């Protein structure tokens, strides 16, 4: 008999020690409890010279909610629920629990993330519905914070709001009436110390984020990680993603997180870089003029993408418009891709210069192959002499140009005179200017006989 009693006592002790964080189902609750949770009164965080445990007193009876090293609980504004992390220990993967006193439920809402080796570090009530969760790397002491997530307790949806960077993590949060304050840990180069920086974000902005159909994390998952070059956010709900696949030009996709709309910006197989996002319906790029398929190299130009109406059923809402690009005299450009050329004629226009090219003798087949273009051209500027320089690689000066001095147009506002120099492997056209507060632009054109020419124009500085 004594042996049986001892055995039963051992079983009871094992059950008590293995309680951990109890989970209950609301269907098992016969009566909803009308009780407001208050720390220190009916919510007890007890240590008693041992591991901490979380206890709730209901009708004078102590109920152990969790004894698996829980964190100190955070009670919701309406006092009906509390949230905590368990186990909350150094270098241990924890889970986030939410306890509902009215329904008698204690449920895991965020499970372990062993794959990323992240663990919840802090949890906060934004209001009675939404939670803010800081989750970061579980091991070591270098990482004091992590990513910031928003959890919707109504639909059980977890969304990444701020992703930690290599040297910047979300460390802490304070909730105010209409906004929150985010405290970042910004580390030095060797990660031995950090400074705390603050940022305030309105609650309205956070609520708008919860309504979005897709998140930044969803956008990233559309691509291989090594394909993404840059991600630029605009007005909180728009994202421009630049990607590049091997042996291809860079591509751009524009997302609306609120609607889930994705639009492809047609690159025409030319390399582009973003200059400006004027608004969600107008994006401006600069193309360096180089085409990945043909090798043809135009003068750099502006590409505008303009949308007149958003259509979530279409991925091509934006119209592509090309315009001339204007550069300061000191901004060097490169264009053209032919060799074995001859400068056959130079003419001064009202606002610039035109330079015509023909093939070197015996090189006609090479010159006219594919789509004819001018020689590889590089610009530079001598500020002291107010001299704009065109350098043409592997190009000779034709007899007609040598024998006939370039005639200046008296109406030309910008050009004083021109010098033409032929050197080994190159030719130089030195354009001496009347003023230096001007800009230049160019375009490569062809005559009916397919001979290419450069149309270079100067203008007073434009507003950028």
Secondary structure, DSSP 8 states (H G I E B T S, - for coil): -HHHHHHHHHHHHHHHHT--B----GGG-SS-------BTTTEEEE-TTSS-EEEEEETTEEEEEE-SS----EE-TTSSEEEEEES--TT---EEEEEETTTTEEEEEE--BTTTTEEEEEEEESSSSEEEEEEEE-SSSS---BEEEEEETTTTEEEEEE--BTTEEEEEEEE-SSEEEEEEEEE-TTSS-EEEEEEEEEHHHHHHHHT-SS-HHHHHTTS-GGGEEEEEEETTTEEEEEE--TTS--EEEEEETTTTEEEEE--TTEEEEEEEEEETTEEEEEEEEEETTT--B---EEEEEE-SS--TT-S---EEEEEE--EETTS--EE--B-SEEEEEEEE-SSEEEEEEEE-TT-HHHHHSSS---B-EEEEEETTTTEEEEEEETEEE-HHHHHS-----TT-SSEEEEEEEEETTEEEEEEEES-SSEEEEEEEEE-TT--EEEEEEEEE----
